[in-house]
Amino acid sequence: MGHPPVLLRPFAAGDEASLNQAFNRAFGAQRSLPAWRAKFFDPTFIMLAVAGEHTVVAQYAALPVRLRVPGGTVRAGQIVDVFALPEARRGLGAARLFLATAEAFFDRFGGPQALSVLFGFPGRRHFRLGLTRLGYDAMPPEKVPVWTAPPSPRRRFSVATQVWDDPDPQVWDSLWSVVAPRYPVAVVRDTQWFQHRFPATHDYRGLLVTRRGRPALAAVTARQGRRQLVVDLLWDGEPPALLRLLEEVRAEAWERRLEVVELWLAGDPQAESVLRRCGWRCQVHPDLHRVARSFDSAVEVGDFPGRFLLTLADTDLV
């Protein structure tokens, strides 16, 4: 029996169930449809390979974000949920379906009127294929830096620097307007982004650090297994606020009897220096790499290395 014909086309209303089922098969996951809808709050930038009438067999997708780059702000795509089901690959030949789906995505959505640039964090296999066949550029440092520290009961209290739970989401707007110049290349971390990235359907903890009554740092943490994760942080560059945040998350991990505190961070040399002074260890992720591809002559990926702010929030792993 032959294989059903495969159609490459953008996502359309009604694809949700088949798409999510295919994702769960590809990744051995059990994601629910409400969780899919929370993640894909804007499903505009999804290219599918559909077998027969409605069976999704491959996807190349991106979540739209505003990206601060030298010279202004552009619309970018964070590459997520890329897959081709094994049986589909056998039918079309090794990697052909994945490549065809990606190229159809680039043709449809690549350009200043849609997505000026894509960025993502592929594993080893996708990374090699992306460099050789999909026009990806590696973003040195290619490997993702992962900072870790053991839990600690130490928590100093200070009248000048205080930590507050569950800050008003509007704090991201006010803080971003002050600190954006610290991050030459970064996803715009304002209130709109905060609300999309951290939906109420997930168990996130928001933290605000104030210094003399003014916002100095906003962060999001989450627990994953035996790890306490710092998912994101936005910081004004004054060390007391970051030191206070690091103490808070290590103390919380101690109280929960967790094994480690973990923070993914690159593109903020000042914060990295504070982490080193505080005894945090930095290792690279064993599998993930950093890539980008520009579709806009005004956006030079060569400007990104060492300047692109990276935290766990820039991935879709938490």
C-alpha atoms as one frame of an Amber mdcrd trajectory, in Angstrom:
protein
   0.000   0.000   0.000   1.386   3.404  -0.956   1.802   6.318   1.361  -0.929
   9.020   1.326   0.043  12.254  -0.431   1.595  14.897   1.800   0.541  18.538
   1.557   2.692  21.362   2.909   0.529  24.224   4.175   0.204  26.747   7.029
  -1.758  25.901  10.155  -5.532  26.320   9.865  -8.277  26.288  12.479  -9.234
  22.677  13.108  -5.648  21.356  12.970  -5.142  21.653  16.730  -6.008  18.102
  17.823  -4.084  16.297  15.059  -1.115  18.619  15.491  -0.960  18.133  19.247
  -1.317  14.355  18.907   1.562  14.298  16.430   3.698  16.394  18.806   2.976
  13.995  21.670   3.976  11.028  19.512   7.156  12.718  18.298   8.345  13.737
  21.772   6.770  11.057  23.950   4.775  13.767  25.720   1.256  14.099  27.082
   0.556  17.752  26.372  -3.093  18.729  26.571  -4.916  20.913  24.068  -5.338
  23.734  26.639  -1.568  23.668  27.164  -1.033  23.834  23.391  -3.376  26.824
  23.151  -1.593  28.595  26.008   1.755  28.151  24.271   0.563  29.027  20.771
  -1.348  32.157  21.732  -0.568  33.281  18.172  -0.507  30.270  15.775   0.260
  32.385  12.707   3.769  31.053  12.148   3.232  27.307  11.814   3.961  25.237
   8.698   2.564  21.696   8.590   3.015  18.574   6.510  -0.391  16.916   6.359
  -0.948  13.369   5.073  -4.340  12.678   3.569  -6.941  15.174   4.723  -6.124
  15.943   8.358  -3.197  13.845   9.672  -0.271  16.070  10.704   3.056  14.290
  10.154   5.544  17.171  10.459   5.759  20.728  11.750   8.090  23.710  11.674
   6.853  26.449  14.004   7.897  29.671  15.688   6.455  31.830  18.435   6.435
  35.523  17.469   8.367  37.896  19.721   9.664  41.426  19.447  13.439  41.426
  19.337  15.606  44.383  20.289  18.548  44.586  17.868  21.101  47.303  17.107
  19.119  49.969  15.328  15.624  49.160  16.558  13.082  46.429  17.237  11.931
  43.746  14.782   9.509  40.843  14.842  11.371  37.568  15.311  10.436  33.930
  15.668  11.499  31.612  18.474  11.762  28.171  16.823   9.729  25.575  18.745
   8.125  22.134  18.371   9.985  21.129  15.195   9.388  17.484  14.273   8.716
  14.923  11.570   7.195  11.593  12.575   9.441   8.571  11.932   6.994   6.789
   9.617   6.681   9.941   7.499  10.464  10.147   7.156  10.598   6.542   5.974
   7.990   7.286   3.352   9.769  10.334   1.917  13.405   9.482   2.539  15.743
  10.489   5.368  15.197  14.088   6.518  13.415  15.118   3.293  10.108  15.836
   4.986  11.722  17.905   7.724  13.725  19.925   5.188  10.727  20.436   2.906
   8.577  21.645   5.820  11.276  24.040   7.031  11.878  25.434   3.551   8.135
  25.964   3.059   8.117  27.878   6.377  11.018  30.077   5.227   9.344  30.795
   1.891   6.048  31.748   3.543   7.175  33.595   6.666  10.781  34.709   6.166
  11.125  38.437   5.576  10.704  41.899   7.157   6.931  41.832   6.633   6.592
  38.594   8.643   9.652  37.390  10.598  12.909  39.304  10.228  14.912  36.672
  12.048  14.571  33.216  13.606  16.455  31.932  16.632  16.435  28.639  18.462
  18.251  25.990  20.440  18.450  22.756  18.449  19.968  19.510  19.618  23.068
  18.061  18.005  21.364  16.435  14.997  19.122  19.379  14.113  22.062  21.755
  14.668  24.250  20.029  12.061  21.373  19.796   9.595  20.493  23.446  10.165
  24.014  24.663   9.476  24.446  22.604   6.310  20.947  22.697   4.791  18.775
  25.378   6.411  20.983  28.456   6.437  21.365  28.629  10.218  24.242  30.609
  11.677  25.754  29.439  14.944  25.686  32.053  17.718  28.975  31.836  19.624
  29.166  30.638  22.277  27.387  27.847  20.381  26.676  25.789  23.488  24.099
  26.984  26.015  25.681  28.122  29.344  24.060  26.575  32.429  24.899  28.063
  35.841  24.317  26.038  39.016  24.694  26.454  42.767  23.756  24.296  45.756
  20.846  25.307  48.001  21.824  27.449  50.970  19.957  28.554  54.099  21.634
  31.964  54.031  19.169  34.800  53.519  20.184  38.279  54.600  17.475  40.810
  55.325  17.930  44.386  54.267  15.705  47.417  54.559  17.297  48.874  51.411
  16.871  45.749  49.239  13.678  43.729  49.595  12.037  40.798  47.788   8.331
  40.720  46.964   6.207  37.801  45.742   3.773  37.968  42.806   4.486  41.499
  41.579   1.999  43.301  39.365   2.776  42.276  35.751   3.038  45.973  34.882
   6.395  46.002  36.653   7.915  44.415  33.523   6.955  47.472  31.470   8.491
  49.933  33.904  11.637  47.880  34.453  12.162  47.132  30.761  11.960  50.833
  29.891  14.876  51.449  32.271  17.109  48.425  31.645  16.690  47.767  27.896
  19.970  49.562  27.022  21.829  46.899  29.039  20.732  44.239  26.534  21.825
  45.071  22.956  20.079  41.970  21.544  17.141  40.620  23.536  13.531  39.594
  23.340  11.509  42.580  24.541  10.542  41.683  28.098   7.521  43.875  28.728
   4.157  43.105  30.310   2.656  41.688  27.119   5.555  39.262  26.752   5.412
  38.338  30.447   1.726  37.436  30.271   2.133  35.340  27.115   5.291  33.600
  28.262   4.127  32.756  31.782   0.436  31.779  31.576  -1.550  31.129  34.722
  -1.904  27.467  33.688   1.688  26.844  34.867   3.230  26.978  38.330   5.550
  29.979  38.123   6.627  32.240  40.954   7.165  35.912  40.195   9.654  37.880
  42.275  10.401  41.576  42.461  13.518  42.982  44.101  13.300  46.640  45.084
  16.168  48.879  46.103  15.175  51.834  48.242  11.594  51.261  47.184  12.220
  51.215  43.413  12.118  48.131  41.112  15.642  46.877  40.486  15.125  43.289
  39.343  12.192  41.101  38.298  12.497  37.324  38.064  10.466  34.198  37.471
  11.257  30.882  39.140   9.860  27.387  38.811  10.462  23.961  40.272  11.282
  21.053  37.959  11.883  17.740  39.680  14.645  18.273  42.242  15.811  21.526
  40.639  14.921  25.106  41.492  15.032  27.054  38.219  15.517  30.747  37.664
  13.540  30.914  34.433  14.075  34.589  33.712  15.418  37.796  35.182  15.510
  41.436  34.199  18.068  43.488  36.120  19.191  47.105  36.367  22.870  46.186
  36.765  23.331  47.173  40.421  24.821  44.143  42.290  22.762  44.325  45.538
  19.541  43.392  43.752  21.048  40.375  41.978  22.816  39.205  45.137  19.529
  39.412  47.017  17.716  37.402  44.329  20.396  34.686  44.296  20.155  34.347
  48.073  16.371  34.112  47.879  16.254  31.300  45.322  18.980  29.291  47.062
  17.192  29.634  50.397  13.883  28.589  48.821  15.583  25.509  47.376  17.008
  24.723  50.819  13.587  24.969  52.424  12.098  22.670  49.761  14.996  20.207
  50.169  15.894  20.413  46.499  19.242  19.396  45.041  20.362  22.353  42.938
  19.521  25.851  41.747  19.889  26.340  37.993  20.052  29.472  35.859  20.652
  29.668  32.129  22.344  32.954  31.335  24.356  34.487  28.513  24.594  37.965
  27.047  24.907  39.720  30.413  28.633  39.795  31.298  27.997  41.845  34.439
  25.600  39.239  35.837  27.964  36.427  34.877  30.725  38.168  36.849  28.476
  38.336  39.935  27.631  34.645  39.592  31.306  33.696  39.442  32.113  35.792
  42.512  29.290  34.046  44.374  30.691  30.602  43.581  28.202  29.512  40.920
  29.507  26.921  38.443  29.098  27.303  34.705  28.909  24.328  32.374  27.548
  24.017  28.865  24.406  22.073  28.066  25.409  18.619  26.776  23.178  18.783
  23.697  21.686  22.187  22.911  23.238  24.763  20.576  22.378  28.387  19.749
  21.451  29.371  16.195  19.826  32.222  14.283  18.865  32.977  10.701  18.128
  36.435   9.317  15.640  37.194   6.535  16.142  40.948   6.783  19.117  42.876
   5.407  18.786  45.272   8.350  19.392  42.480  10.892  22.943  41.127  11.038
  23.228  37.844  12.897  26.941  38.628  13.157  25.976  41.290  15.734  24.453
  38.669  18.044  27.376  36.646  19.521  28.054  37.612  23.108  25.238  40.197
  23.055  22.050  38.093  22.810  20.414  37.845  26.232  19.593  34.208  26.951
  17.625  32.730  29.833  15.413  29.653  30.095  12.501  31.899  29.113  14.011
  32.172  25.629  13.523  28.433  25.199  10.312  26.422  25.513  11.720  23.894
  28.000   9.931  25.266  31.079
